[in-house]
Amino acid sequence: MKSLYPLALIIFTSISIPSYAQIGINTTDPTKDLDVNGEMRVRDLPVSTSKNISLLASDNQGNLQRGNIFFLSDIIDKTASSPKRVNARGYQNFHTNLNLGTTVTIPANKRAKVIVNYSVPAGADLYNDPPSTYLGVTFKKNGNERPSGSRKVTLPNLPSSNVIAKMTTISNTYTETFSPRNYDRTITYSLYGYVEQSAPSNKTFNYIFNMYSAGGANYNWGKASMIAQVYVK
């Protein structure tokens, strides 16, 4: 039977365990509770599904610490599946649900920053809207409008024709920062089409949001999209 003494001697000379419980690997002068003088390798790291995690970082001397910078925790993207057509008569302002929204989770005990980008094609189904009409996108957080996220535009003037689509694209970036709380928070952001029409009461005008069509003429206005990015630290 081989003696285990040489192996024990190697371990003892590689690892120093002073009386105050600091451990050194390949060093006899550890400066931390665990001081590794060399490279590290972890063969099997579990994959976490929790959003309540921290970023592990190191300084230029190799000291490990929890990162105090925002890092990307989640990305949620949505794309419209069909056009949203509405009509209006006379003088009126109204909203219509574009069925385009996203729900994000702010993890407990984390400072977070949420960035939402959206792009929504909008306009007249055909060239027939009154020139004083405003179209827009109303941006809502948990059912309440956030004015900094909303936008409205006037459509460009074109020669009158019943075959010309009158479209534009409404886009914006909304940013919000959240202070830490001791519980998870769920936030829902949603988009609504907005029409502000001033027209004769005997005429009906048609409007379109999300896309002009999935194919054919004017398909390349694209489809409405919404992307939410959640950063935590």
C-alpha positions in Angstrom: 0.0 0.0 0.0 1.4 3.4 -1.0 2.0 6.0 1.6 -0.3 9.1 1.5 2.4 11.2 3.1 3.8 12.9 -0.1 0.2 13.9 -1.2 -0.5 15.4 2.2 2.8 17.3 2.1 1.9 18.8 -1.3 -1.6 19.9 -0.1 -0.1 21.4 3.1 2.6 23.4 1.2 0.1 24.6 -1.4 -2.6 25.7 1.1 -1.8 28.0 4.0 -4.4 28.1 6.8 -3.4 30.7 9.4 -5.1 30.8 12.8 -7.5 33.6 11.7 -9.0 31.2 9.0 -7.7 32.9 5.8 -6.9 30.3 3.2 -4.3 30.6 0.5 -3.9 28.4 -2.6 -0.4 28.6 -4.0 0.4 31.4 -1.6 1.6 31.5 2.0 0.5 35.0 2.5 -3.3 35.2 1.8 -4.9 38.7 2.0 -8.5 37.5 1.9 -10.6 34.8 3.4 -9.8 32.8 0.2 -6.8 33.9 -1.8 -6.0 32.0 -5.1 -2.6 32.7 -6.7 -3.4 31.3 -10.1 -6.3 30.6 -12.5 -9.7 29.4 -11.4 -12.0 26.9 -13.2 -15.6 25.9 -12.4 -16.6 22.8 -14.3 -20.4 22.9 -13.7 -22.3 26.2 -13.1 -26.0 25.9 -12.5 -28.3 28.0 -14.8 -30.5 30.3 -12.7 -34.0 31.2 -13.8 -34.3 33.9 -11.1 -34.1 37.5 -12.1 -33.0 38.4 -8.5 -29.3 37.8 -9.2 -26.1 39.9 -9.1 -23.3 40.5 -11.5 -19.9 39.1 -10.3 -17.0 41.3 -11.2 -13.4 41.8 -10.2 -11.1 44.8 -10.0 -7.6 45.0 -11.7 -6.0 43.1 -8.8 -8.4 40.2 -9.0 -10.6 41.0 -6.0 -14.1 39.6 -6.5 -17.0 41.8 -5.7 -20.6 42.4 -6.6 -20.9 44.7 -9.6 -22.5 48.1 -9.0 -23.4 48.8 -12.6 -26.6 48.2 -14.5 -26.6 44.9 -16.5 -29.2 43.5 -18.9 -31.6 41.3 -17.0 -34.4 40.7 -19.5 -35.6 41.6 -23.1 -39.2 41.3 -24.1 -40.2 42.1 -27.7 -43.7 42.2 -29.3 -44.8 42.6 -32.9 -48.2 43.4 -34.2 -50.0 40.5 -35.9 -52.6 42.5 -37.9 -53.7 46.0 -38.9 -55.9 48.0 -36.6 -58.5 49.9 -38.6 -60.9 52.4 -37.0 -63.3 55.1 -38.3 -64.4 58.5 -37.0 -67.2 60.9 -37.9 -67.2 64.6 -37.2 -65.3 66.3 -34.3 -63.9 63.8 -31.8 -60.9 62.6 -30.0 -60.5 58.9 -29.1 -58.1 56.1 -28.3 -58.1 52.5 -29.7 -56.2 49.6 -28.1 -53.4 48.4 -30.5 -53.1 45.1 -28.6 -49.4 45.8 -28.3 -48.0 45.7 -24.8 -45.5 44.0 -22.6 -45.1 43.1 -18.9 -41.8 43.4 -17.1 -40.7 42.3 -13.6 -38.6 44.5 -11.3 -36.8 42.1 -9.0 -36.9 42.6 -5.2 -34.0 44.6 -3.7 -32.7 45.7 -7.0 -32.3 49.2 -8.5 -33.7 48.9 -12.1 -33.9 50.8 -15.3 -36.5 50.0 -18.0 -36.1 51.2 -21.6 -39.0 50.8 -23.9 -38.7 51.4 -27.7 -41.7 51.3 -30.0 -42.4 52.0 -33.7 -45.9 52.1 -35.0 -46.9 52.7 -38.7 -50.1 54.9 -38.7 -52.2 56.8 -41.2 -55.2 56.8 -43.4 -56.4 53.6 -44.9 -56.6 55.5 -48.1 -56.1 59.2 -48.8 -59.3 60.6 -47.3 -58.5 62.1 -43.9 -59.3 65.8 -43.1 -56.1 68.0 -43.1 -56.6 69.1 -39.4 -56.4 65.5 -38.1 -53.7 64.5 -35.6 -52.7 60.8 -35.2 -50.7 59.5 -32.4 -49.7 56.8 -30.0 -50.7 57.0 -26.3 -48.2 55.2 -24.1 -49.6 53.7 -20.8 -48.1 52.3 -17.7 -50.4 50.1 -15.7 -53.4 51.6 -17.6 -52.4 55.3 -17.0 -50.8 57.5 -19.7 -47.2 58.5 -19.4 -47.0 61.7 -21.4 -43.3 61.4 -22.0 -43.9 58.2 -23.8 -46.8 59.4 -26.0 -46.4 61.0 -29.4 -48.7 62.6 -32.0 -48.1 63.8 -35.6 -49.9 65.3 -38.6 -49.9 63.4 -41.8 -48.1 64.8 -44.8 -50.2 66.4 -47.6 -50.5 64.4 -50.8 -52.4 65.0 -54.0 -55.9 63.7 -53.6 -56.4 60.1 -54.8 -58.4 57.1 -53.7 -55.5 54.7 -54.3 -52.7 56.5 -52.3 -52.0 55.2 -48.8 -51.2 58.2 -46.5 -48.9 56.7 -43.8 -46.2 57.7 -41.4 -44.3 56.0 -38.6 -44.6 57.1 -35.0 -41.7 56.1 -32.7 -40.4 56.9 -29.3 -38.1 55.8 -26.5 -39.4 55.7 -22.9 -37.0 55.3 -19.9 -37.8 54.8 -16.3 -35.7 54.2 -13.2 -36.9 52.2 -10.2 -35.5 52.4 -6.6 -35.1 49.1 -4.7 -38.0 47.6 -2.9 -38.2 44.4 -0.8 -40.6 42.8 -3.2 -41.0 42.0 -6.9 -42.9 44.6 -9.0 -44.8 43.8 -12.2 -45.2 46.7 -14.6 -47.3 46.6 -17.8 -46.7 49.0 -20.7 -49.2 49.2 -23.5 -49.8 51.2 -26.7 -53.0 52.9 -27.8 -53.7 54.5 -31.2 -54.9 58.1 -30.9 -57.1 60.1 -33.3 -57.9 63.8 -32.9 -60.3 64.6 -35.7 -62.0 67.8 -36.8 -64.3 67.2 -39.7 -67.8 67.7 -41.1 -70.3 65.7 -39.1 -71.7 64.1 -42.2 -68.4 62.4 -43.2 -66.7 59.3 -41.9 -62.9 58.9 -42.2 -60.9 55.7 -41.9 -57.6 55.3 -40.1 -55.1 52.5 -39.7 -52.5 51.5 -37.1 -49.9 48.7 -36.7 -49.3 48.1 -40.5 -50.9 49.0 -43.8 -51.0 45.4 -44.9 -49.0 42.2 -44.4 -48.2 42.1 -48.1 -48.9 43.8 -51.4 -48.8 47.5 -52.0 -47.4 49.5 -49.1 -46.5 46.4 -47.1 -43.0 47.9 -46.4 -44.3 50.4 -43.9 -43.6 47.4 -41.7 -45.3 46.1 -38.6 -45.6 47.9 -35.3 -43.1 46.6 -32.7 -42.4 47.2 -29.0 -39.2 46.2 -27.2 -38.7 46.5 -23.4 -35.2 46.1 -21.8 -34.8 45.7 -18.1 -31.4 46.5 -16.5 -30.7 45.9 -12.8 -27.9 46.4 -10.3 
